[in-house]
Amino acid sequence: MVYAALFVGGALGAMLRLAAGEILPYGAWTTMGINWLGCLVLGFFLPYTAVKGKLPEAVRIGISAGVLGGFTTFSTFSVETLAFVQQERWWSALLYVGGSLLGGIALAGCGWLAARRTVRA
């Protein structure tokens, strides 16, 4: 059941990523925003559901590793960073890598704090 949830969640996440790419302008900054959103949601979702414990494991994995794993895009991040480097756009590469990593960590932390406060309330 876990593998089925992961499969369905991954497909859904990939479809959401494709839809976001069609709605939003193409480029590195859109990828960064999508990855930031995924970090924020995952940062909230995992601790919240761990404490509340009301979701079956298959659903938790289907949403976290499946939907959010399919939605966020590390490979696209890597290729877009390489494109900045190949174009010798050093500041863009630095801002993109730094912003993606630090922003992702910060937003995962914001999600975690929001979940912690929600669980306590």
C-alpha positions in Angstrom: 0.0 0.0 0.0 2.9 2.4 0.8 4.3 1.9 -2.7 1.0 2.5 -4.3 0.6 5.8 -2.3 4.1 6.8 -3.3 3.4 6.1 -7.0 0.1 8.0 -7.0 1.6 10.9 -4.9 4.6 11.1 -7.2 2.5 11.2 -10.3 0.3 13.9 -8.7 3.3 16.0 -7.6 4.8 15.8 -11.1 1.6 16.9 -12.7 1.4 19.8 -10.2 5.0 20.8 -11.1 4.2 20.6 -14.8 1.1 22.8 -14.3 3.0 25.3 -12.3 5.6 25.4 -15.0 2.9 26.2 -17.6 1.2 28.9 -15.5 4.4 30.6 -14.2 7.2 32.0 -16.3 9.9 29.5 -17.1 13.2 29.9 -15.4 15.4 29.4 -12.5 13.5 31.8 -10.2 10.3 29.9 -10.7 12.1 26.7 -9.8 13.4 28.3 -6.7 9.9 29.4 -5.7 8.5 26.0 -6.3 11.2 24.4 -4.2 10.7 27.0 -1.4 7.0 26.2 -1.4 7.8 22.5 -1.1 10.2 23.1 1.8 7.6 25.2 3.6 4.8 22.6 3.2 7.1 19.6 4.0 8.5 21.5 7.0 5.0 21.9 8.3 3.5 18.6 7.2 6.0 16.1 8.7 6.1 17.4 12.3 2.4 18.2 12.3 1.4 14.7 11.2 4.0 13.1 13.5 2.4 14.7 16.5 -1.2 14.4 15.4 -0.7 10.9 14.1 -4.1 10.7 12.4 -2.8 9.8 8.9 -1.9 6.3 7.9 1.8 5.8 7.1 1.0 5.2 3.4 -0.8 8.6 3.2 2.1 10.4 5.0 4.6 8.9 2.6 2.4 9.4 -0.4 2.1 13.1 0.4 5.7 13.8 1.7 7.9 11.7 -0.6 5.4 11.3 -3.4 3.5 14.6 -3.9 6.1 17.0 -2.5 9.0 14.9 -3.9 7.5 15.0 -7.4 6.6 18.7 -7.1 10.0 20.0 -6.1 12.9 19.7 -8.5 16.5 19.2 -7.4 17.6 18.1 -10.9 16.1 21.2 -12.5 17.9 23.3 -9.8 21.2 21.6 -10.7 20.8 22.1 -14.5 19.7 25.8 -14.1 22.7 26.4 -11.8 25.0 24.9 -14.4 23.4 27.1 -17.1 24.3 30.2 -15.1 27.9 29.0 -14.7 28.2 28.1 -18.4 26.9 31.6 -19.3 29.4 33.1 -16.7 26.6 34.7 -14.8 28.4 34.2 -11.5 26.3 36.4 -9.4 23.1 34.8 -10.7 24.6 31.4 -9.9 25.6 32.4 -6.4 22.3 34.1 -5.6 20.3 31.1 -7.0 22.3 28.5 -5.1 22.5 30.5 -1.9 18.9 31.6 -2.1 17.6 28.1 -2.9 19.5 26.5 0.0 19.2 29.2 2.6 15.6 30.0 1.6 14.6 26.4 1.6 16.1 25.7 5.0 14.5 28.9 6.4 11.1 28.0 5.0 11.3 24.4 6.2 12.0 25.9 9.6 9.0 28.3 9.3 6.8 25.3 8.5 8.2 23.4 11.4 7.5 26.3 13.8 4.0 26.8 12.4 3.3 23.1 13.0 4.7 23.2 16.5 2.5 26.2 17.4 -0.5 24.6 15.7 0.0 21.4 17.6 0.3 23.2 20.9 -2.8 25.3 20.4 
